[in-house]
Amino acid sequence: MKKTLIISLLLPLFAFSQPNVQKKDKVMKKAFFEKQIIKKWEEYSKAFEYADYQKIASHFTYPLTFSLLDKPQIIANKKDLITFYKKMRANVQAGYKYSLLDKSRIVWLSKDAYMFDATYSRYNNEYKKIFQGRGIYMYKKTDNSWKMFSVSSLPTPKKKVKKPK
């Protein structure tokens, strides 16, 4: 009788328990946040596509570091950033129409900072790839929003050609 009573009391605990609920919630939150990070970068990329300099500037906090391969510089304010982007946009690949994210990786540096490693391709009016680039975008939380404080371009790795045996 005691065994039956104990089993009847404990059975609902095991039958209806939800193991790993916290772990599942954490994974779902992480996936949701990663989608938000990618969306934020794509908004920045779209602003670059449309040469919307005010929108581009809204993605940054100052001062910021900008390093295009071998020319690092510090940009102190919004006005200087807009001037920088106008110059960069005027010298982008001939025929540039839009960019797409090829792949990305997010590395958390702290709860208030992360690195977004993005490989992207630029296309022309004919939907042909004209450039592939890679950037490291550093974000930090400021005023309850994520803003870039550093952008670095990296060379894209060359694909290895297999030699015949």
Summary of the structure (lengths in Angstrom):
residues: 165
radius of gyration: 23.6
end to end distance: 76.4
largest distance: 85.1
contacts: 381
relative contact order: 0.13
helix: 37%
strand: 39%
